[in-house]
Amino acid sequence: GAGVSQTPSNKVTEKGKYVELRCDPISGHTALYWYRQSLGQGPEFLIYFQGTGAADDSGLPNDRFFAVRPEGSVSTLKIQRTERGDSAVYLCASSKRVQETQYFGPGTRLLVL
Amino acid sequence: QQQVKQSPQSLIVQKGGISIINCAYENTAFDYFPWYQQFPGKGPALLIAIRPDVSEKKEGRFTISFNKSAKQFSLHIMDSQPGDSATYFCAASMSDYKLSFGAGTTVTVRA
């Protein structure tokens, strides 16, 4: 079956702009996660959704970052007033239920110039 | 603050050899320790995972060894193959959703 998909695969933007990154989880997966992976590092947890609600957003670095999952399926990570330090690969993962295996998408590579 | 420390940063092994990657953690509340494999341009994929009630878990050519008292765990890749060339991440969590990853080890298997 289809895995986790993320769009766009690459995004180049200018400092100060707003970006939206989309994640389509595996069908039927109730849990959805966002991670950020900087070059040469492991992924860092950003936020976790159970259904429509953000159950844990403790990893969001500041209030420029926001994520939604309005219908409990697709999620969008939104970054306002982008900074060069936001450049990274943003990974989305989903699992059938919490405490089950997380399946990762290929990521969106964000470059802020 | 990195909660899981991983070493080495990279390693090169001959085909048929053994690759060993080590990880250490501080938080004794961690109760789930997965290893992920990542190829360039792809997301991480779960390889094998262990919980602290066992000291070793083997799946095919991949084995996790776990030392609870030392707060260390390691991945052994036996009979390494060129297709195993990838970046490997150890991780840990205490809630099964908030994974804390190591910095990764790039494994290169020479034919």
Backbone of each chain as ProteinMPNN parsed JSONL, in Angstrom:
{"seq_chain_A": "GAGVSQTPSNKVTEKGKYVELRCDPISGHTALYWYRQSLGQGPEFLIYFQGTGAADDSGLPNDRFFAVRPEGSVSTLKIQRTERGDSAVYLCASSKRVQETQYFGPGTRLLVL", "coords_chain_A": {"N_chain_A": [[0.823, -1.196, 0.0], [0.242, 2.399, -0.166], [2.736, 4.553, 1.121], [3.741, 6.99, 3.592], [3.297, 10.198, 2.367], [4.834, 13.245, 1.311], [4.624, 16.66, 0.547], [5.803, 19.856, -0.671], [8.558, 18.063, -2.277], [10.887, 19.432, -2.284], [11.649, 22.722, -1.191], [12.338, 26.016, -1.77], [12.829, 29.082, -0.314], [12.633, 32.565, 0.598], [14.194, 34.412, 3.184], [12.07, 35.399, 5.795], [9.707, 34.795, 4.533], [6.561, 32.936, 4.324], [5.83, 29.496, 4.763], [4.272, 26.388, 3.858], [4.083, 23.015, 4.65], [3.181, 19.824, 3.595], [1.681, 16.785, 4.755], [0.714, 13.516, 4.023], [-0.598, 10.937, 5.667], [-0.291, 7.34, 6.173], [-3.137, 5.554, 5.16], [-5.701, 5.224, 7.525], [-4.085, 5.432, 9.716], [-3.903, 6.721, 12.922], [-2.217, 8.247, 14.441], [0.105, 10.899, 14.086], [3.2, 12.391, 13.294], [5.638, 15.01, 13.413], [8.963, 15.665, 12.524], [12.2, 17.231, 12.588], [15.078, 17.308, 10.638], [18.308, 18.186, 10.714], [21.244, 18.855, 8.729], [23.413, 16.147, 8.778], [22.563, 15.266, 11.234], [20.443, 13.489, 13.599], [16.866, 12.952, 13.368], [14.725, 15.366, 14.962], [12.19, 15.572, 17.315], [9.152, 17.29, 16.763], [6.249, 17.656, 16.917], [3.246, 15.92, 17.842], [0.336, 14.341, 16.767], [-2.765, 13.036, 17.818], [-5.349, 11.79, 16.283], [-7.281, 14.583, 15.532], [-6.228, 16.412, 17.248], [-3.413, 18.163, 18.682], [-1.397, 16.354, 20.547], [1.048, 16.596, 21.777], [3.121, 19.202, 21.6], [5.607, 19.952, 22.271], [8.091, 20.025, 21.056], [8.178, 22.0, 19.144], [10.054, 24.701, 17.984], [9.62, 27.49, 18.379], [7.139, 30.159, 18.394], [6.777, 30.645, 15.736], [6.331, 28.403, 14.395], [3.782, 26.157, 13.506], [1.297, 23.636, 13.494], [-1.309, 21.766, 11.922], [-4.107, 19.507, 11.832], [-6.772, 19.095, 10.638], [-8.861, 17.272, 9.912], [-8.124, 14.909, 10.904], [-6.502, 13.431, 9.27], [-4.691, 14.34, 6.784], [-1.923, 16.498, 7.396], [-0.617, 19.759, 8.019], [2.33, 21.555, 8.251], [3.233, 24.66, 9.331], [5.241, 27.455, 8.777], [6.105, 30.562, 9.834], [7.531, 33.73, 8.867], [10.143, 32.857, 7.945], [13.466, 31.779, 8.772], [17.03, 31.598, 8.134], [18.1, 29.588, 9.644], [16.059, 27.766, 9.771], [16.328, 26.039, 7.731], [16.302, 22.753, 6.703], [15.544, 19.208, 6.665], [12.25, 18.319, 6.759], [10.483, 15.924, 8.327], [7.77, 13.692, 8.19], [5.836, 11.355, 9.997], [3.789, 8.449, 10.498], [1.634, 6.39, 12.503], [-0.258, 3.423, 13.191], [-1.54, 3.332, 15.621], [-0.786, 5.161, 18.616], [2.306, 4.308, 20.15], [2.923, 2.322, 18.422], [4.752, 1.135, 15.53], [6.471, 3.742, 13.887], [6.126, 5.09, 10.71], [8.0, 6.622, 8.312], [7.859, 9.415, 6.05], [9.393, 10.62, 2.946], [10.285, 13.146, 3.399], [10.459, 16.787, 3.367], [12.616, 18.968, 1.868], [13.72, 21.884, 3.024], [14.918, 24.987, 2.13], [16.087, 27.998, 3.175], [16.808, 31.05, 1.941]], "CA_chain_A": [[0.0, 0.0, 0.0], [0.975, 3.648, -0.225], [3.364, 4.971, 2.363], [3.55, 8.392, 3.947], [3.78, 11.079, 1.313], [5.042, 14.625, 1.729], [4.787, 17.62, -0.547], [6.625, 19.457, -1.809], [9.759, 17.331, -1.888], [11.873, 20.486, -2.057], [11.075, 24.059, -1.131], [13.298, 27.092, -1.579], [12.129, 30.314, -0.01], [13.48, 33.657, 1.062], [14.077, 34.785, 4.604], [10.91, 36.214, 6.095], [8.495, 34.305, 3.88], [5.732, 31.921, 4.982], [5.784, 28.237, 4.019], [3.425, 25.298, 4.337], [4.559, 21.692, 4.265], [2.023, 18.929, 3.719], [1.934, 15.37, 5.005], [-0.398, 12.573, 3.867], [-0.193, 9.721, 6.381], [-0.832, 6.077, 5.685], [-4.571, 5.49, 5.417], [-6.092, 4.5, 8.727], [-3.192, 5.733, 10.839], [-4.493, 7.791, 13.729], [-1.16, 9.068, 15.027], [0.954, 11.561, 13.093], [4.33, 13.048, 13.945], [6.564, 15.806, 12.614], [10.333, 15.758, 13.013], [13.078, 18.06, 11.767], [16.407, 16.711, 10.553], [19.338, 19.085, 10.183], [22.295, 18.14, 8.015], [24.344, 15.385, 9.601], [21.99, 14.992, 12.558], [19.259, 12.662, 13.641], [15.613, 13.71, 13.44], [14.308, 15.917, 16.259], [10.737, 15.602, 17.459], [8.502, 18.598, 16.79], [4.862, 17.646, 17.364], [2.544, 14.649, 17.675], [-1.124, 14.429, 16.726], [-3.603, 11.863, 17.954], [-6.561, 12.288, 15.645], [-7.21, 15.972, 15.091], [-5.619, 17.285, 18.239], [-1.979, 18.086, 18.958], [-1.254, 15.779, 21.886], [2.321, 17.032, 22.347], [3.807, 20.121, 20.681], [6.735, 20.455, 23.049], [9.289, 20.14, 20.242], [8.159, 23.161, 18.249], [11.122, 25.566, 18.504], [9.101, 28.796, 18.786], [5.764, 30.374, 17.932], [6.688, 30.788, 14.273], [5.976, 27.076, 13.893], [2.443, 25.734, 13.873], [0.849, 22.507, 12.674], [-2.729, 21.433, 12.048], [-4.575, 18.248, 11.248], [-8.194, 19.418, 10.877], [-9.803, 16.165, 9.748], [-7.527, 13.694, 11.451], [-5.725, 12.701, 8.275], [-3.619, 15.19, 6.282], [-1.427, 17.516, 8.316], [0.185, 20.816, 7.428], [3.247, 22.264, 9.132], [3.301, 26.033, 8.837], [6.352, 28.221, 9.343], [5.994, 31.996, 9.524], [8.753, 34.555, 8.955], [11.229, 31.884, 7.928], [14.845, 32.198, 9.024], [17.981, 30.688, 7.494], [18.264, 28.448, 10.543], [14.963, 26.813, 9.599], [16.697, 25.132, 6.642], [16.427, 21.383, 7.201], [14.554, 18.284, 6.108], [11.115, 18.147, 7.663], [9.981, 14.567, 8.163], [6.48, 13.339, 8.783], [5.675, 9.919, 10.226], [2.477, 8.08, 11.038], [1.522, 5.043, 13.055], [-1.652, 2.986, 13.278], [-1.919, 3.875, 16.928], [0.397, 5.561, 19.361], [3.065, 3.175, 20.684], [3.21, 1.36, 17.369], [5.854, 1.545, 14.661], [6.317, 4.965, 13.121], [6.552, 4.991, 9.318], [8.4, 7.958, 7.883], [7.837, 9.835, 4.667], [10.713, 10.978, 2.42], [10.695, 14.458, 3.878], [10.509, 18.003, 2.538], [13.875, 19.684, 2.076], [13.452, 23.322, 3.033], [16.095, 25.847, 2.095], [15.738, 29.409, 3.346], [17.937, 31.864, 1.463]], "C_chain_A": [[0.859, 1.248, 0.0], [1.548, 3.973, 1.137], [3.004, 6.402, 2.676], [4.085, 9.249, 2.799], [3.86, 12.511, 1.824], [5.238, 15.499, 0.495], [4.998, 19.025, 0.009], [7.832, 18.642, -1.353], [10.899, 18.31, -1.596], [11.175, 21.832, -2.063], [12.196, 25.057, -0.873], [12.505, 28.373, -1.355], [13.117, 31.368, 0.469], [13.204, 33.934, 2.528], [12.879, 35.705, 4.783], [9.607, 35.733, 5.478], [7.786, 33.242, 4.723], [5.723, 30.65, 4.126], [4.832, 27.25, 4.687], [3.958, 23.995, 3.779], [3.44, 20.701, 4.563], [2.461, 17.481, 3.946], [0.645, 14.577, 4.83], [0.009, 11.264, 4.541], [-0.732, 8.476, 5.687], [-2.312, 6.008, 6.083], [-4.871, 4.655, 6.657], [-5.198, 4.741, 9.927], [-3.733, 6.93, 11.606], [-3.443, 8.732, 14.307], [-0.264, 9.626, 13.928], [1.997, 12.405, 13.812], [5.096, 13.901, 12.932], [7.912, 15.819, 13.331], [11.101, 16.694, 12.087], [14.473, 17.442, 11.811], [17.369, 17.703, 9.909], [20.453, 18.248, 9.585], [23.238, 17.444, 8.979], [23.844, 15.051, 10.986], [20.834, 14.012, 12.457], [18.007, 13.522, 13.697], [15.324, 14.186, 14.86], [12.79, 16.056, 16.272], [10.219, 17.041, 17.498], [7.125, 18.523, 17.453], [4.233, 16.298, 17.039], [1.046, 14.91, 17.728], [-1.729, 13.055, 17.004], [-4.979, 12.298, 17.43], [-6.359, 13.719, 15.182], [-6.427, 16.869, 16.035], [-4.129, 17.076, 18.411], [-1.804, 17.61, 20.391], [0.031, 16.241, 22.565], [3.014, 17.91, 21.319], [5.061, 20.692, 21.323], [8.013, 20.636, 22.242], [9.29, 21.314, 19.287], [9.129, 24.212, 18.798], [10.643, 26.941, 18.976], [7.731, 28.997, 18.145], [5.667, 30.688, 16.443], [6.232, 29.474, 13.62], [4.594, 26.695, 14.411], [2.039, 24.582, 12.971], [-0.61, 22.235, 12.944], [-3.001, 20.088, 11.4], [-6.1, 18.246, 11.378], [-9.165, 18.258, 10.764], [-9.22, 14.842, 10.204], [-6.768, 12.864, 10.448], [-4.529, 13.55, 7.844], [-3.224, 16.222, 7.335], [-0.6, 18.529, 7.544], [1.04, 21.444, 8.517], [3.454, 23.647, 8.528], [4.434, 26.762, 9.539], [6.219, 29.667, 8.881], [7.36, 32.654, 9.624], [9.994, 33.667, 8.976], [12.59, 32.534, 8.126], [15.776, 31.172, 8.389], [18.188, 29.43, 8.341], [17.14, 27.428, 10.468], [15.267, 25.809, 8.489], [17.003, 23.749, 7.207], [15.513, 20.495, 6.366], [13.471, 18.09, 7.155], [10.452, 16.808, 7.346], [8.63, 14.412, 8.842], [6.451, 11.817, 8.952], [4.259, 9.658, 10.696], [2.548, 6.675, 11.604], [0.043, 4.709, 13.233], [-2.277, 3.496, 14.574], [-0.641, 4.354, 17.587], [1.008, 4.301, 19.96], [3.221, 2.049, 19.672], [4.246, 1.963, 16.425], [5.53, 2.814, 13.887], [6.91, 4.763, 11.724], [6.793, 6.4, 8.796], [8.186, 8.176, 6.392], [9.234, 10.241, 4.228], [11.191, 12.36, 2.846], [10.528, 15.573, 2.862], [11.802, 18.72, 2.889], [13.602, 21.166, 1.928], [14.769, 24.074, 3.061], [15.636, 27.3, 2.161], [16.958, 30.246, 2.974], [17.994, 33.229, 2.136]], "O_chain_A": [[2.078, 1.163, 0.151], [0.934, 3.706, 2.17], [2.073, 6.961, 2.097], [5.201, 9.037, 2.325], [3.061, 12.933, 2.66], [5.921, 15.125, -0.459], [4.436, 19.361, 1.052], [8.093, 18.546, -0.153], [11.763, 18.042, -0.762], [10.238, 22.062, -2.828], [12.915, 24.955, 0.121], [11.608, 28.697, -2.133], [14.289, 31.079, 0.711], [12.1, 33.709, 3.026], [12.692, 36.661, 4.03], [8.529, 36.199, 5.846], [8.335, 32.725, 5.696], [5.618, 30.726, 2.902], [4.619, 27.276, 5.9], [4.247, 23.884, 2.588], [2.833, 20.729, 5.634], [3.467, 17.023, 3.405], [-0.387, 14.915, 5.409], [0.876, 10.555, 4.032], [-1.52, 8.556, 4.745], [-2.683, 6.362, 7.203], [-4.37, 3.542, 6.819], [-5.512, 4.306, 11.035], [-3.987, 7.994, 11.042], [-3.745, 9.882, 14.626], [0.082, 8.931, 12.972], [1.704, 13.052, 14.817], [5.188, 13.558, 11.753], [7.996, 15.963, 14.551], [10.701, 16.921, 10.945], [14.982, 17.098, 12.878], [17.262, 18.017, 8.724], [20.589, 17.065, 9.9], [23.793, 18.068, 9.883], [24.617, 14.598, 11.831], [20.318, 13.743, 11.373], [18.083, 14.702, 14.039], [15.636, 13.5, 15.834], [12.194, 16.598, 15.34], [10.781, 17.897, 18.181], [6.858, 19.23, 18.425], [4.63, 15.623, 16.089], [0.552, 15.606, 18.615], [-1.259, 12.041, 16.487], [-5.677, 13.083, 18.073], [-5.372, 14.027, 14.514], [-6.011, 17.964, 15.657], [-3.634, 15.954, 18.303], [-2.032, 18.364, 21.337], [0.102, 16.276, 23.794], [3.45, 17.419, 20.277], [5.519, 21.777, 20.964], [8.929, 21.326, 22.689], [10.317, 21.599, 18.672], [9.031, 24.577, 19.97], [11.228, 27.499, 19.904], [7.226, 28.12, 17.444], [4.578, 30.97, 15.944], [5.811, 29.444, 12.463], [4.277, 26.881, 15.585], [2.408, 24.559, 11.797], [-1.097, 22.443, 14.055], [-2.248, 19.604, 10.554], [-6.651, 17.466, 12.155], [-10.191, 18.247, 11.444], [-9.769, 13.778, 9.916], [-6.421, 11.716, 10.728], [-3.47, 13.487, 8.468], [-4.066, 16.747, 8.063], [0.036, 18.198, 6.543], [0.536, 21.82, 9.576], [3.808, 23.779, 7.356], [4.564, 26.688, 10.761], [6.221, 29.953, 7.683], [8.233, 32.199, 10.364], [10.793, 33.722, 9.911], [12.832, 33.668, 7.711], [15.384, 30.034, 8.135], [18.421, 28.344, 7.81], [17.249, 26.342, 11.036], [14.538, 24.83, 8.325], [17.858, 23.599, 8.08], [14.803, 20.969, 5.478], [13.754, 17.737, 8.3], [9.934, 16.592, 6.251], [8.394, 14.94, 9.928], [6.992, 11.087, 8.121], [3.604, 10.55, 11.235], [3.408, 5.878, 11.231], [-0.793, 5.596, 13.403], [-3.393, 4.016, 14.593], [0.458, 3.994, 17.164], [0.298, 3.336, 20.243], [3.611, 0.939, 20.034], [4.572, 3.147, 16.513], [4.453, 2.943, 13.306], [8.05, 4.321, 11.58], [5.908, 7.255, 8.833], [8.312, 7.255, 5.585], [10.167, 10.215, 5.031], [12.361, 12.702, 2.674], [10.466, 15.334, 1.656], [12.055, 19.041, 4.05], [13.29, 21.645, 0.837], [15.625, 23.826, 3.911], [14.887, 27.766, 1.302], [18.005, 30.158, 3.614], [18.885, 34.026, 1.841]]}, "seq_chain_B": "QQQVKQSPQSLIVQKGGISIINCAYENTAFDYFPWYQQFPGKGPALLIAIRPDVSEKKEGRFTISFNKSAKQFSLHIMDSQPGDSATYFCAASMSDYKLSFGAGTTVTVRA", "coords_chain_B": {"N_chain_B": [[20.189, 19.557, 23.763], [21.479, 16.476, 23.621], [19.96, 13.445, 23.987], [20.584, 10.881, 23.411], [23.564, 9.352, 22.707], [25.611, 8.573, 20.011], [27.92, 6.396, 18.389], [30.357, 4.956, 16.105], [30.804, 7.994, 14.157], [31.056, 7.417, 11.506], [31.716, 4.482, 9.549], [33.687, 2.044, 7.85], [33.427, -1.012, 6.252], [34.404, -4.241, 5.152], [32.845, -6.247, 2.652], [30.952, -8.886, 3.933], [31.939, -8.602, 6.454], [31.635, -7.508, 9.953], [29.578, -4.98, 11.185], [29.531, -2.615, 13.773], [27.672, -0.597, 15.86], [27.359, 1.805, 18.375], [25.387, 2.981, 21.129], [24.513, 5.269, 23.736], [22.646, 6.201, 26.618], [21.057, 8.467, 28.959], [18.664, 8.845, 30.31], [16.85, 7.021, 32.45], [14.227, 6.408, 32.268], [13.604, 5.762, 29.721], [12.142, 3.335, 27.627], [11.975, 2.025, 25.268], [13.733, 1.096, 22.435], [14.592, 1.688, 19.391], [16.123, 0.963, 16.182], [16.9, 2.732, 13.276], [17.118, 2.756, 9.703], [18.456, 4.675, 7.12], [18.386, 5.692, 3.814], [19.97, 7.747, 1.299], [18.042, 10.592, 0.53], [15.701, 9.476, 1.359], [13.188, 8.719, 3.883], [13.738, 7.742, 7.344], [13.673, 4.242, 8.138], [12.221, 1.748, 10.131], [14.298, -0.683, 11.54], [14.917, -2.624, 13.528], [13.917, -3.279, 16.901], [14.079, -2.951, 20.505], [13.113, -3.756, 23.86], [13.708, -2.975, 27.339], [13.503, -5.328, 28.828], [14.736, -7.492, 27.757], [17.973, -8.765, 26.793], [19.074, -9.122, 24.36], [18.29, -9.067, 20.881], [17.522, -10.596, 17.856], [17.268, -10.293, 14.371], [17.348, -11.73, 11.469], [20.249, -10.747, 9.852], [20.747, -8.748, 11.609], [21.362, -7.624, 14.893], [20.444, -6.549, 18.089], [22.1, -5.58, 20.984], [21.623, -5.158, 24.419], [22.374, -3.347, 27.299], [21.295, -2.793, 30.273], [22.203, -1.894, 32.785], [24.503, -0.49, 32.175], [23.445, 1.395, 30.597], [23.503, 1.289, 27.79], [23.33, 0.414, 24.33], [23.607, -1.557, 21.373], [24.058, -2.031, 17.841], [24.553, -4.752, 15.766], [25.667, -5.642, 12.633], [25.744, -8.392, 10.815], [27.719, -10.252, 8.432], [28.005, -8.161, 6.477], [26.655, -6.4, 3.693], [26.933, -4.787, 0.445], [24.495, -3.481, -0.055], [23.732, -2.743, 2.457], [24.854, -0.363, 2.961], [24.328, 2.69, 4.301], [22.796, 5.206, 6.397], [22.604, 4.819, 9.829], [20.484, 5.104, 12.583], [20.219, 5.197, 16.06], [17.664, 5.218, 18.547], [15.538, 6.365, 21.229], [12.82, 6.143, 23.518], [10.357, 7.101, 25.982], [7.742, 7.039, 25.89], [6.87, 5.933, 23.672], [6.241, 7.457, 21.475], [7.573, 9.863, 21.234], [10.333, 10.018, 19.901], [13.798, 10.079, 20.606], [16.578, 10.71, 18.828], [19.842, 9.409, 17.996], [22.878, 10.86, 16.59], [23.533, 9.591, 14.273], [25.114, 7.092, 12.173], [27.173, 6.636, 9.482], [27.395, 4.016, 7.369], [29.582, 2.29, 5.31], [29.881, -0.223, 3.03], [32.338, -2.04, 1.596], [32.839, -3.658, -1.451]], "CA_chain_B": [[20.753, 18.531, 24.656], [21.267, 15.204, 22.972], [19.665, 12.448, 25.013], [21.174, 9.615, 22.991], [24.859, 9.579, 22.074], [25.872, 7.482, 19.077], [29.277, 6.337, 17.827], [31.116, 6.07, 15.559], [30.103, 8.86, 13.209], [31.072, 6.683, 10.242], [32.577, 3.317, 9.534], [33.841, 1.329, 6.586], [33.596, -2.448, 6.516], [34.467, -5.056, 3.943], [31.731, -7.17, 2.436], [31.066, -10.085, 4.752], [32.406, -8.249, 7.793], [30.644, -7.131, 10.969], [29.498, -3.56, 11.533], [29.044, -2.44, 15.143], [27.351, 0.793, 16.18], [27.054, 1.875, 19.798], [24.618, 4.122, 21.621], [24.409, 5.391, 25.182], [21.584, 7.117, 27.02], [21.09, 8.841, 30.358], [17.338, 8.832, 30.918], [16.472, 5.652, 32.806], [12.8, 6.214, 31.981], [13.453, 5.244, 28.358], [11.749, 1.927, 27.66], [11.827, 1.523, 23.901], [14.992, 1.433, 21.778], [14.585, 1.223, 17.996], [17.165, 1.368, 15.238], [16.36, 3.092, 11.973], [18.041, 2.771, 8.57], [18.062, 5.734, 6.206], [19.118, 5.832, 2.563], [19.936, 9.149, 0.835], [16.805, 11.052, -0.086], [14.55, 8.729, 1.899], [12.975, 8.846, 5.308], [14.218, 6.592, 8.128], [12.799, 3.067, 8.187], [12.511, 0.909, 11.288], [15.063, -1.89, 11.241], [14.761, -3.556, 14.636], [13.721, -2.541, 18.148], [14.176, -3.771, 21.705], [12.67, -3.175, 25.131], [14.755, -3.291, 28.32], [13.33, -6.591, 29.553], [15.578, -8.506, 27.121], [19.34, -8.27, 26.607], [19.479, -9.269, 22.965], [17.233, -9.406, 19.929], [18.129, -10.851, 16.557], [16.371, -10.429, 13.222], [18.195, -11.957, 10.308], [21.655, -10.399, 10.066], [20.797, -7.609, 12.515], [21.214, -7.972, 16.296], [20.6, -5.498, 19.098], [22.523, -5.981, 22.323], [21.166, -4.127, 25.345], [22.962, -3.429, 28.636], [20.511, -1.845, 31.049], [22.987, -1.305, 33.884], [25.445, 0.469, 31.585], [22.656, 2.323, 29.784], [24.086, 1.251, 26.453], [22.817, -0.596, 23.421], [24.396, -1.559, 20.152], [23.565, -2.744, 16.665], [25.549, -5.533, 15.043], [25.249, -6.087, 11.308], [26.596, -9.526, 10.453], [27.829, -10.528, 6.985], [27.613, -6.893, 5.845], [26.523, -6.414, 2.242], [26.921, -3.426, -0.117], [23.155, -2.908, 0.098], [23.573, -2.243, 3.826], [25.445, 0.979, 3.02], [23.25, 3.604, 4.658], [22.997, 5.84, 7.698], [21.846, 4.13, 10.869], [20.187, 5.919, 13.759], [19.585, 4.622, 17.23], [16.684, 6.125, 19.133], [14.977, 5.915, 22.499], [11.653, 6.907, 23.957], [9.69, 6.601, 27.184], [6.309, 7.139, 25.663], [6.666, 5.242, 22.403], [5.952, 8.299, 20.327], [8.52, 10.967, 21.176], [11.636, 9.399, 19.727], [15.024, 10.874, 20.673], [17.507, 10.03, 17.947], [21.268, 9.702, 17.977], [23.302, 11.696, 15.468], [23.65, 8.771, 13.077], [26.376, 6.482, 11.753], [27.181, 6.303, 8.061], [28.084, 2.74, 7.137], [29.947, 2.013, 3.922], [30.33, -1.602, 2.864], [33.162, -2.152, 0.396], [32.711, -4.982, -2.091]], "C_chain_B": [[20.424, 17.165, 24.073], [21.082, 14.137, 24.026], [20.241, 11.083, 24.672], [22.463, 9.923, 22.23], [25.238, 8.348, 21.26], [27.286, 7.568, 18.539], [29.466, 5.009, 17.107], [30.26, 6.921, 14.621], [30.014, 8.166, 11.846], [31.97, 5.464, 10.385], [32.571, 2.685, 8.145], [34.136, -0.122, 6.918], [33.652, -3.168, 5.176], [33.232, -5.942, 3.856], [31.978, -8.455, 3.216], [31.506, -9.819, 6.179], [31.26, -7.877, 8.733], [30.725, -5.628, 11.222], [28.912, -3.458, 12.941], [28.863, -0.953, 15.419], [26.862, 0.831, 17.628], [26.258, 3.124, 20.153], [24.554, 4.083, 23.142], [23.332, 6.417, 25.506], [21.697, 7.392, 28.504], [19.744, 8.645, 31.059], [16.879, 7.404, 31.193], [14.986, 5.377, 32.599], [12.565, 5.711, 30.557], [13.114, 3.754, 28.427], [11.531, 1.329, 26.284], [13.017, 2.027, 23.109], [14.984, 0.866, 20.36], [15.836, 1.657, 17.247], [16.482, 1.631, 13.896], [17.481, 3.106, 10.938], [17.552, 3.842, 7.601], [18.996, 5.76, 4.988], [19.0, 7.279, 2.089], [18.62, 9.483, 0.144], [15.555, 10.346, 0.397], [14.369, 9.034, 3.373], [13.524, 7.63, 6.041], [13.192, 5.471, 8.113], [13.209, 2.2, 9.357], [13.19, -0.384, 10.852], [14.767, -2.982, 12.276], [14.615, -2.731, 15.906], [13.765, -3.497, 19.321], [13.599, -3.02, 22.887], [13.604, -3.681, 26.207], [14.568, -4.591, 29.088], [14.101, -7.746, 28.912], [16.956, -7.909, 26.856], [19.803, -8.367, 25.155], [18.266, -9.606, 22.115], [17.867, -9.532, 18.562], [17.042, -10.963, 15.494], [17.238, -10.526, 11.98], [19.645, -11.639, 10.623], [21.831, -9.26, 11.073], [20.508, -8.049, 13.955], [21.36, -6.717, 17.136], [21.062, -6.169, 20.387], [22.207, -4.837, 23.27], [21.756, -4.375, 26.72], [22.302, -2.363, 29.499], [21.348, -1.15, 32.117], [23.966, -0.253, 33.363], [24.738, 1.551, 30.782], [23.246, 2.453, 28.38], [23.37, 0.198, 25.618], [23.557, -0.466, 22.095], [23.697, -2.36, 19.065], [24.738, -3.463, 16.021], [24.945, -5.935, 13.71], [26.234, -7.174, 10.873], [26.617, -9.671, 8.936], [27.393, -9.297, 6.184], [27.664, -6.986, 4.324], [26.531, -4.979, 1.699], [25.563, -2.726, 0.009], [22.859, -2.406, 1.494], [24.162, -0.84, 3.981], [24.331, 2.008, 3.165], [23.66, 4.335, 5.928], [22.064, 5.179, 8.694], [21.691, 5.048, 12.082], [19.659, 5.035, 14.882], [18.615, 5.666, 17.781], [16.2, 5.535, 20.445], [13.749, 6.745, 22.798], [11.112, 6.298, 25.239], [8.185, 6.628, 27.019], [5.913, 6.487, 24.349], [6.232, 6.143, 21.265], [7.001, 9.383, 20.163], [9.923, 10.391, 21.101], [12.749, 10.428, 19.843], [16.08, 10.105, 19.9], [18.953, 10.374, 18.267], [21.613, 10.484, 16.712], [23.515, 10.913, 14.177], [25.052, 8.248, 12.821], [26.264, 6.127, 10.274], [28.033, 5.062, 7.861], [28.335, 2.58, 5.644], [30.498, 0.598, 3.863], [31.05, -1.703, 1.532], [33.075, -3.573, -0.159], [34.064, -5.667, -2.219]], "O_chain_B": [[19.267, 16.747, 24.032], [21.954, 13.942, 24.872], [20.37, 10.224, 25.545], [22.456, 10.657, 21.242], [25.19, 7.223, 21.757], [27.797, 8.655, 18.266], [28.809, 4.027, 17.454], [29.112, 6.577, 14.338], [29.025, 8.31, 11.127], [32.864, 5.425, 11.23], [31.604, 2.778, 7.389], [34.986, -0.422, 7.757], [33.028, -2.752, 4.2], [32.656, -6.33, 4.872], [33.063, -9.034, 3.166], [31.453, -10.713, 7.023], [30.087, -7.925, 8.365], [31.804, -5.079, 11.445], [27.928, -4.122, 13.264], [29.783, -0.156, 15.235], [26.057, 0.0, 18.048], [26.436, 4.184, 19.553], [24.543, 3.014, 23.754], [23.131, 7.378, 24.765], [22.352, 6.645, 29.232], [19.691, 8.323, 32.245], [16.556, 6.664, 30.264], [14.538, 4.239, 32.739], [11.461, 5.283, 30.222], [13.723, 3.005, 29.191], [10.964, 0.244, 26.155], [13.298, 3.226, 23.096], [15.328, -0.298, 20.15], [16.515, 2.605, 17.642], [15.621, 0.874, 13.449], [18.63, 3.421, 11.246], [16.361, 3.906, 7.297], [20.217, 5.839, 5.119], [18.038, 7.966, 2.434], [18.151, 8.742, -0.72], [14.462, 10.6, -0.11], [15.276, 9.543, 4.031], [13.752, 6.59, 5.423], [11.987, 5.721, 8.08], [14.395, 1.94, 9.562], [12.738, -1.078, 9.941], [14.414, -4.109, 11.93], [15.127, -1.614, 15.986], [13.522, -4.695, 19.172], [13.598, -1.79, 22.912], [14.242, -4.718, 26.022], [15.404, -4.926, 29.927], [14.123, -8.852, 29.451], [17.094, -6.694, 26.71], [20.805, -7.762, 24.773], [17.353, -10.314, 22.54], [18.656, -8.68, 18.152], [16.031, -11.637, 15.689], [17.789, -9.532, 11.506], [20.214, -12.199, 11.56], [22.959, -8.856, 11.354], [19.534, -8.757, 14.21], [22.275, -5.92, 16.93], [20.504, -7.176, 20.823], [22.489, -3.678, 22.965], [21.655, -5.48, 27.253], [22.685, -1.194, 29.471], [21.212, 0.055, 32.326], [24.225, 0.749, 34.029], [25.365, 2.513, 30.339], [23.456, 3.551, 27.863], [22.867, -0.792, 26.15], [24.064, 0.601, 21.75], [22.871, -3.233, 19.33], [25.782, -2.865, 15.762], [23.852, -6.498, 13.657], [27.403, -6.9, 10.6], [25.679, -9.277, 8.244], [26.521, -9.386, 5.32], [28.583, -7.568, 3.747], [26.172, -4.049, 2.422], [25.505, -1.506, 0.163], [21.858, -1.724, 1.711], [23.986, -0.203, 5.02], [23.5, 2.175, 2.273], [24.744, 4.106, 6.466], [20.876, 5.003, 8.427], [22.646, 5.677, 12.536], [18.758, 4.223, 14.673], [18.748, 6.858, 17.502], [16.421, 4.359, 20.736], [13.645, 7.901, 22.386], [11.37, 5.134, 25.547], [7.448, 6.268, 27.937], [4.742, 6.497, 23.971], [5.887, 5.651, 20.191], [7.288, 9.784, 19.035], [10.617, 10.288, 22.112], [12.67, 11.511, 19.262], [16.437, 8.985, 20.266], [19.259, 11.469, 18.741], [20.75, 10.737, 15.871], [23.66, 11.505, 13.107], [26.044, 8.872, 13.197], [25.357, 5.399, 9.871], [29.231, 5.057, 8.146], [27.426, 2.715, 4.825], [31.459, 0.262, 4.555], [30.46, -1.484, 0.474], [33.22, -4.553, 0.571], [34.145, -6.783, -2.732]]}, "name": "protein", "num_of_chains": 2, "seq": "GAGVSQTPSNKVTEKGKYVELRCDPISGHTALYWYRQSLGQGPEFLIYFQGTGAADDSGLPNDRFFAVRPEGSVSTLKIQRTERGDSAVYLCASSKRVQETQYFGPGTRLLVLQQQVKQSPQSLIVQKGGISIINCAYENTAFDYFPWYQQFPGKGPALLIAIRPDVSEKKEGRFTISFNKSAKQFSLHIMDSQPGDSATYFCAASMSDYKLSFGAGTTVTVRA"}
